[in-house]
Amino acid sequence: MIDVIAWYGTRAGAAAFTYISPAPGDALHPSTNNGQALTVPFQCYALGAALGVSNTLTSGRVTQMQLYSPSLQQSSRLDLANFISNAAGSCVPGNEPPMDLFWDNPIPLQPGEAVQVFDINSGTNSETTALVLFMTDGNNVNPIQLPALTSVPPFTRIETVRCTTSTTVNAGTWTPAPLSFTQQLRNGTYAIGGMRVSSATGIAARLIIQNQSGTSRPGCPCVNTTYNNVDSGLDKFRYFRLGSWGLFSYQSPPQIEFLCSSADTSAEVFLDLIKVS
């Protein structure tokens, strides 16, 4: 299982490490430390991947990004090596975003502790910065090994179904939206094991699954064009490579939440599913 938490903010650039505020609209993961930090999820408390994106108005750029928590501080703060830093650009990941990937050896944090994000800018102009953490419980296994799917034989087809959404998404805040399936699902229960999300201004997206709405929000980075891209580096978020993200009934499909850099009115979503009953 995975969970997604994020920071997003606009402020003047600074030559010393300065904190980035948690992204608003997160009803599941509360902010702490006077709004400067997020609480590490209790179930998915190990860091699997980090996606950093920033842009600075006119000149200057973010040159360093760093993660801090009390448990990290016992050894060293985590300096992020791979992030997007645009000068006079846009705060979106594109189609092949550089990411720090820890899936093979996730970094454990302390459940419930405060985690903060800091950056340094080479200038003082206004910057917009986002950092998305993909947290894991370490159960990133083949789907047929999961308890809920023990009756599924090998070579069971993973069904990829297309969805759309037309909800207006606000900039810089998690915004929920219903999914419209472009084909009808058969009666039954489905496991979700990945997705691909295309949104012109999207940074990340995550699912609200009814029977686990109070425990986790699994998700993935967004791509910013629908066609003619290979999504290299994002294949981990597809086809149950991170295990099962959750179960839903065909009568109660999941909703989706978007974190975007500016208002957006449409998105395309592909869900990877296995029918389990």
N, C-alpha and C positions, 0 to 999 in steps of 0.2 A: 504494500500500500504506500501511496505517496500523499503528501500534503504540500500546499503552496502558500507562502507568505511573501509580502512585498513591502518595499519602501518607495515613496515617490514624493518629490518636492521641488519647488522652484525658489531659489534664493540667490544672493550675490555670491560669486566665486570667492574662495578664500585660499591663502597660501599655506594655512595650517589645517590639520584634520578638523573637519566640521561635520556634525551629524546630519543625516538625512531623515526626515520624518516618515513614520509608517504611512502607507497608503490608506486614505480614508475609506470608509464603507465596509470594513472587515468586521462582521458581526460575530465571527467565531474566534478570532485570535486577538485578544485585547492588547491595547498599547499600555505601556507602563513607563516609569521614569519620567513623569511629567510630559508624556507624549513623545518621548525621544526613542523609545524602544518597543519591540514586540516580544511577546511571550513565546518561548519555544514550545511547540505542540507536545502533548504528553504521550501520544501514540507514535507519531513520526518525529523523532527527536534527533535523528542523524542527518547531516547535510550530504545530499547526493549530487547537487549541481547548483551553480550560481550563474545568473544572467544579469550583467550590468550594462546599462545604456545611459548615455548622457549627451546633451548638446549645450553649447554655450553661445549666447547671443553675440554676434559680430566677431569677437576675438577671444583668445584663451581657450583652454580645454581642460577637462578633468584628466589628471595625470596619475592619480593613485586612488584606489578604493580598498577599504579595509573593514573587516568584520571583528566585532568585539563582543565577548560575553565573559562572565566570571570564570567559567570552566576553560575557555580558550586562554584566558590570561594566565592560567596556571602553567602553561607552556609558552605560547606566543600567540599574539593576535594573528588573524588570517588575512594576509595580503593577497588580493585577487590579481592574477596575472592577465586574465583575458576579459576585456570589456570593450564596449564600443564608446569612443569618445569623439564626438563630432564638434567641429568649430563651425558655427553658423549653419548647422545642419538640422536634423530632426531627431527626436528622441524615440526612435523605433529600431527594432532589432534587424530589419531586413529579412532575407531568406536563409542566410547561412551565418547565424550569429556566433561570434566567438564566446565560449563559455568555459568556466572552470568545472571540470567533471570529476566527481569523486565516487561514482557508482561502484567501482571495484573495491574501494576502501572508504566507505562513508565516514565522515568526521562526526563522532558522537558529541552532542551538547547535553546539557542538563535539562530534563523536562521541567518546564515552568520557569526557567531562568529568563532574564531579560537579555536580548541580543540587539546590538546597535550596529549601524552602518555609518561609516565616515568616508569623506573624500577630500582630495586636495585639487585645486584648480590653479593653472598657470596665470590666470587673469582674475579680474574682479567684476567682470560683466555678469549679467544674470545667467544662471545655469538651471537647467531642468535635468534631474537625475532620477533614474529608477534602478532598483536592485530587486531581483526576484530570486528567492531561495526555494529549491525543490527538495523537500525533506522526505526521508524514508524511514520505515520501520525495519528495514533490512530484509524484508520478505520478498525479494525480487527474484521470483522463481518461475519456472515454466507453469503455465496455467493448469495443466492436467495434474499437477502435484498439490494444488490448493484444496483444502477440505471441501469447499462448496462445489468443487468440480470433479470429485473423484470418480464420478460415474461417466465422465466424458472420455471416450476412447481416443487413442492417438490418431493424428491426422484429421481431427475434427476441424471443420472449416471455421475460420475466423471471418465473420461477416463484417464488411465495412459499409456503413450506411451514411448517406449524405443528409445534412440538416442545414437550415438557414435560420437567420434571425434578422429582424428589422427594427429592433428596439434602439432608440437613440441612446448611445453610451456617452456618459459624461467624461470629461478629461480628468485624468489623475485620480480617479476614485473607482473602487470596485463597483461595477454596475451589473445587476442580475438581468437576465433576459430569458424568455421561453424559447425552446428549440422547436422548429417546425420540420418534421421528418418529411422527406420528399418521396418516401415509399412507406407503405403500411407495414408495421411489424406484426409477425404472427403472435397469436396468444401465447403467453408464457413469461418466464423469468430470464433475464439476460445478465451476464457479467460484462462489465466494461473493462477493457485492458489497453486503452490508448486512444489518442485522438490527434487530429491535425486541424488547426484553426487558422483561417486566412482572414485578416482584417487590415484595412489600409493603414490604420493608425494604432493597431493593437501591439501591446508589449507581451502580455501573457493572458491566459484564460484558464479557468478552473470550473469544475462541475459541482453542482449542489445535488447530491443524490439523496432522495427522501429518507431512506432508512439509516443514513449515516450523516445527516445534515449537521449534527452536533459534535462530530468527531473529526472530520477531515474534509478538505477541499482538494481533490486530486486535479492536476492540470498539466499544462505544457506551455512552452513559448509560442507566440504567434509568428506566422509569416505574413509578409505585407503585400505579396502579389499572389494571385490564385494560380497562374499558369507559368510554365517554362522555368521551373526551379526544381532543384533536386532535394532540398531540405536536408543536405548533408549535416550530420551532427545531431539531428533531431530524431533519428531512427530509434533511439532508446525509448521514446515516448509513444511508440507504435507497437501493435501486434503482441501485447501481453509480455513485452520484454521487461517490464517492471512489475510483473504479476498482475493480479486482479485489482482494479481500483474500487470495485463495489458491485452490488447487485441492484437491479431495479425490475419492477413489473412493467409489462407493456402498457398497462393502464396508468402508470405513474412515471413517465420518463423524466430524466434529470433536467434541471435548468443549468444554464451556464452563466458565469460571471466574467466580465472583461475588465482588464486594466489597459486603458488606451492613453496616448499622449495628447490627443485632441478628440473632439466629438466625432463619433462615427455612427452611421445609421444602418449598416449591413455587415454581415459576416457569413462565411461559409465554414461549416464544421463537418468533419468526417469522424465518426465514432467506430472503434473496433470492438466488436461484440462476439460473444459466444452464447448461444441459447442453451441454458442449463436445465430447463424444465418446461 
